[in-house]
Amino acid sequence: MSGLLGNAARATAVRLGMAGAALGAAGKLALRGARAYSGGADGRKQRIAALLGATANQRLVFALLRAAKPNLALSRKLIAAYDNTGTVIVTRHADVTEVLERETDFAVVYEPKMRAITAGENFFLGMQDSPAYTRDVSNMRLAVRRSDLPDIVIPFVASQAEAIVAGSGGALDVPQALTLPVLTGLLGHYFGTPGPSGPVMADWTTRMFWYLFVDLAGEEAVTQAAMRAAAECRGWLDVAIAARKSAPAGTDQVLDRCLTLQAAGVPGMDDLGIRNNLIGLLIGLVPTLSKASVKALDVLLDRPEALEAAQAAARADDDAALAAIVWEALRFDPVNPFIYRRAVRETVIARGTLRARRVPEGAMVLAANLSAMFDPIALQKPEEFRAGREAGGYILWGYGMHTCFGAHINQAVIPQMLKPLLRRQGLRRAPGAAGQVDGAGTPFPVHFRLEFDSL
């Protein structure tokens, strides 16, 4: 009985805390919204968009929704890039994971854009559970192996990052000088697809990623840029695949392994199948890992104690401790604040609870992973920076069947890219605006200048 009463008391305390947090969030949002609105008509729309686009303000919105309207149904279509009948915003951890687990009810919507990128076939990230999905994922698991991480991927990333930081003279523009060069270098070293150059591959993959996953308004300029990048990338990969087939390099890169599977008659591994799967993997690697690395650094630089812990772990070569700190930093500012799905049929989420919500057929469901990772019902004291939380609290790389294919690569590469920088003394932002993350009009970090002293 005492245990039951104790659990009830804790549950009540958590919910009272949620209500208090919601009231505080509402007050902060009201003040910030008033400032954005009162700055004059010129630029008002941009100020409000910037307000809502800031992760800290999104967390306030989600704190309000988790307490007042955990599953909010709107008739308004917040996503214009895909056909839908309205929007449902899901904020509690249990409900977010429920949506992402129920693949037969809540489908991925990327297929039309995936087919536009490949000029034909779908990529498995845009597929529902099907024989084609199982075939393609299984094939690429044979080519992209977890055993490659300690033997190939980590040594390359660590050595390249260290050389860049050591030669930087104490000042570094993180995306341009560190993350993008290391990641595009990995494309050549590990995948066997260096492209015409590193900057070209960074541009191609970023424009395609922007079109596929970020452009929810369906902007024509974004679409056209992505179509040009996709056509150029397809052309380059077609030539590279044909050249490697006609003159094998004697290497053991991902492209070589794909061709070995082709020679063995494995279904789905013809030239087009290889090309399309490689395009999907390259798109997911470069812009995602660069953005995540910058976001993690940005969060750490705002938290001196967390930065000190990360630097201590880096200097001690404690990769597990460093990774735990980086994941906690990304919880505060993940690459994406929500994961979207479309309801295949009318259904209900959180059935049997007071927050149960009917979801109309065709509704776009925004499963707010940023909100889920701050749900006090699922995580203890989520507003505190606590490295080493249970893995189940994190939804950084998706969830369920469509968890990012390269999640294990992400988890290995990001800390290794940041480690040489974190080992330096006096790590700090460059003065003024240069030391803030600058997207240069894009949803991706383009500039972020840091300075440091020495080892």
N, C-alpha and C positions, 0 to 999 in steps of 0.2 A: 504493500500500500504506500509506504514512504517513497519507494522508487517511482510509483505512478504519480504521486503528488509532486515529486521533484521535477519530473519530466513536464508535467502540466505547468508548473511555475516557470520553468525555463522557456517553454513555448510561449507563454504569455509575455514574458520579459522581451523575447525576441520580437514579437509582434508589436508591443508597445514601442520598442526601439525603432521599428520600421515606421510607425506612425509619426514619431518625433522627427525622424530623418526626413520623412516626406514633407512635414511642415517647414522644416529648415530649408529643404530644397526649393519649395514653392516660394519662400521669401527671397532666396538668392536669385532665382530665375526672374522673379518680378522686378527686382532692382536692376539686374543686368539687361532685361528686356526693355525697361523704361529708358535706360541710358542709350541703348542701341536705337530706339525709336525717336528719342528726343534730339538726336544730333543733327536734325535738319533733313529735308526731303532728299537732298543730293546724297547718294550713297546709302540711303536707309536700307534698301533691299540687300545690298552687299553686307552691311553691318549685321543685319538679322541672320543672313545666311552664315556669316562667320561665327556668330553666337551659337547657332544650332550645330555648326560643324565642329566646334571645339569639343574634344573628348570629355573634358571636365564638366561641361554643361550638359552633354548627353548623359553623363552619369547622374546628374541632378534630375533630369527628366525621367530617367529609369527608376530612380529612388521614389519619385512621386507615383509613377505608374505601378510599381511593385506593391505599394500599400493601398492605393486607391482603385486601380483598374488593372490588375495584373495581365489580363488578356483583353486588349482593347480592339474592338471591331469598328472599322470605318468604312463608309461607302466610298470614300475618296480613293482614287488610284494614286498612291504615292510613287509607284514604279510605272513609268510609261514605256520602257524599253521592251516589255513583254506583255502579251495579252493577259488581262486579268479583270476580275469583277469587283475589286475592292481590296482592302488591306486589313490584316489582323496583326497586331503587334503583341508578341509574347515575351514576357519579362522574367518570370520565375525560372530558376534553374531546372526544376523538375519538368516544367512544361516545355522549355527550350529543348531539353534532351528528348522529351517525348516526340516533339515534332520531327526532330532529326533522325529518330529511330524508325518512325512510321513511314518508310519509303513508299509503301503502296498507297498511302493516303496523301502524302505531301511530296510532290515530285520535283526533281531538279528541272530547271527551265532553259538551260544553256544550249540545248541542241541546235536551234536555228542559227545561233551565232557561231557555234562550233563548226557547223557545216559551211558557213560563210568563210571562216578562217581557213579550212582545209580545201575549200572549193569542191566539196563532195561529202565525205564520210564524217560521222560523228567521232568524238574522242570519248573515252570511257568516263570522264568526269561529267559529261552531259548525258549519260545513259542511266536508265533505271536498271534494276536487277534483271539481267537477261543473259542468255548464252553468250552474246557478243561482249557484254561487260566482263563476264567471268573469263572468257578467252583472252581479251586484251590485257586485263589486269594481271592474269597469270603469266602471260608472255613477258610483260615488262618486269614482273618480279624476278623472272629468270635472268633478265639482262641487267637490272639495277638491284644489286645484292647488298644486304645489310653488312655482310662481311667485308665489303669494300670500304666501309667507313674508317676503321683503324688502319687498313693497309694502303689505301689510295687517297681517299677524300680528305681526311683530317691532316695527314702530313702535308699535302699540297696547300690546303687553306692556311695552315699554321705558318708554313715557311713563306708563302707569298705575303700574308698580312704582316709578318714580322719585318720582312725586307722593306715593305712600303713604309711602315711606321718609322723604322730605323733611318730611312733615307729622307724623311720628310722635313728635317730641320726644325722640329718642334711646332709645326703648324700644319693642319690637315683639313681639307674639305672632305668630310667623311664619305658622302656618296660618290663624288667624282674621283677621288684619289684612292679610296680604300674598298668600299663594298662592291661597287660595280666592276672595277677591274679584277678583283679576286673572283667574283662570281662568273663573269664572262670568261675568265681564264680557266675556271673549272669546267665550263662547257667544252673547251678544247681538250683539256687534259684528261677528263674522265668520260665525257659523253662522246668525244670525237667530233664535235660540231662547233668549231671555233667561229664560224661565220667569216665574212670578209674582214671584220675587225671587231675588237671588243666593243667600242662605242656603237657600231652598227647593230650588233646583237642586242645590246642594252636598249637601243631605240626600238628595234623590231618587237622584242618581247614586251616591253613596257606599253607600247601602243596597242598591241593585241590584248594584253591583260586589261588595260583600261576599258577597251570596248566590251570585252567579255563579262567582266565582273563589277566594274565601277560605274560605268555610264548607265545609270538607271533612268535617265531622261531620254535616251535615244538620240543624242545630238548628232547631227549630220556630219559635222567636222570631225568628231571622234571616229565615227564609222568610216569615213573616207580615208583618214590617216591609217586606221587599222587595216583596211582592205589593201592599201598600197604596201604596208609592211608585210602583210600575210603573203601577198603575191611574190614579193622579193624573197621572203624567207623560204617559201615553197620552192622557188626556182633554185635557190642556193642549195637547199637540202637535196633536191633531185640530182643535181650535179655531183654533190658530195657522196651520195649513196652509190651512184653509178661508178664513180671513180674508185671508191673503196672496193666495190665488187670486182672491177676489172683489174685492179692492182692492189691486192691486200697489203696492208701496212705491217702485218706481223704484230700488231698491238692487241691488247685485251681491253678495248674500250667498249662502252655501251653499244655503239654502232657496230663494232665487230661482232659482238655477241648476238645482236639482232640478225645480222647476216648469216651467222652460224645456224640460228634457228630456222631461217629461211631455207638454207641449204638442206636442212633435215626435213623439210616439207611441213613445218609447223603451220597450221592454219592461221590466217590473219597476219602473217609476216611477209607478205609480198612487199614490193618497194613502196607502194602507196600506204600500206598499213604501217610500215616502219616510219615513213615520213610523218604521218599524222600523229602517231604516238609520240615521236620525238618533239614535234611542235608543241603538243600539250605539256610535256614535261619541261621544256625550255621556258615556256610562258610562265609556268608556275614557279620556277626557280629564281630567276634573276630579280624581277621587281618585288616579289614577296619578301625574299630574304634581305634585300637591301633596305626596304622600308621597315621591316621588323627590327633590324639592327640599329637603325637610326632612332626609331621610337624607343627602344630599350635604353639607349644611351641618354636620350633626352629626359626620360623619366628619372634615371639614376642621377643625372646632374642637378635635378631639382630636389634630391634627397641626399644630403651629405652623408648620413649614416649608412644608407644603402650603398652609395658610391664607395665609401670606405671599405665596406664588407666585400664588394665586388673586386676592388683592387687588391685586397688582402688575398682573396681566393685566387686571383690571376697570378699574383707574385709567388704564391705557394704551389702553383700548378695543380690546384684542386679543381679539376674540371667539373666534378659533380656539384660542388658548392657554387661555383660560378654559374653553371647552367640554372640551378635553382633560383638564384638571384635574378638572372635574366628573365626567366619565365614569370617571376613575380612582377618584374618591371613591366613586362608586356601585358600582364593582367590589367594594369592601370591604363594602358593605351595600346590595345591590340591592333593588328593590321586592319581588321574590319570590325565594326560595332555590332553587326548582325549578319545572319546567314539567311538567304531567302529561298522559299519553296512556294509552289503553287498547289492548292488543294485540288486533287483529282476528282473528288466527289464531296457532297455535303457531309460534314462529320462534326465531331465534338472533341475538344481538347480539355484536359483536366476533368474528365467525366467523374461524377460522384463527389465533386468538391464544390464549395461555394463560389469558386472562381471559374467553374465550367463555362465554356463559351462555344456556341455554334459557329462553325466556319462554313460559309457558303461555298459551293462548288466554284472553282475558278478564282477564289480569293488568293492574293499574294500574302503569304505568311512570313513575317519578319521575325525570325527566332533570334532574339537579342542576346548574343553570347556575352557582350560587354555587361549587360544587366545581370545575366545569370552568374557571372563571376563575382558579383557584388551582392548576391542574395544572402542575407544573414541566416536564412533557414538552412542553406546548404554549406556555408562557410562561416567559421568562427571569426568575428570581428573583421569583416572584409575590408573596412576602411583603413586598417593597419597594414603596413608593408611587412609581410611575414614570409620570408623565403622558406621553401621546403614544405609547402602545403601539400595535401594529398592530391595525387594526379587527377582524380575525378573532379576536382574543383575548377580545373582549367579547361577552357574550350577555345584554344588558340588556333588550331589547325582543322577546324571542323569537328564533326562528330558522326558516329554511325558509319554506314556503308560508304559515304562519301568523305570520310576523313581524308585529308590531303595525302595523296600517294607518297609524297616525299617528306612526310612528317619526321621520319627518323633522320633524314638528311638535314632538314631544318634544325633539328635539335642538336646535331653535331656541329654544323657549320657556323651558326650564329655566334656561339661563345668563342669559337676558335678565331673568328674574324675580329672580335672585339678584344680578345685577350691581350695582344701586344699593346694596344692603346691603353687598356686599363692598367697595365703594369707600369706605365710612366708616372713620374711624380708631377704634381701640380697640374693635373688634367683639369681643364676649364674651358668654358665657352670663349670664343673670340669676342672682343668688345662689340657692343651695340647689336644692330640687327644681324650682322654676320654670324653671330653666335646662336641665332635662333633657326629652327628648321624652316627652310624656304622651298616651297613647292614650285615656284616660278610659274604659277598658273596651272599647275597639274595636280592630281591627287597623290603625287609621289614626292618624296624628298629629293630635291635636286641639289641643294647646297645646305651644308651644316658645318660651319668652321669651328674647329677646336684648336686649343693650344696646350702645350705641356712642356715640362722642363727636361727631364731625363729619366733614366731607369732609377 
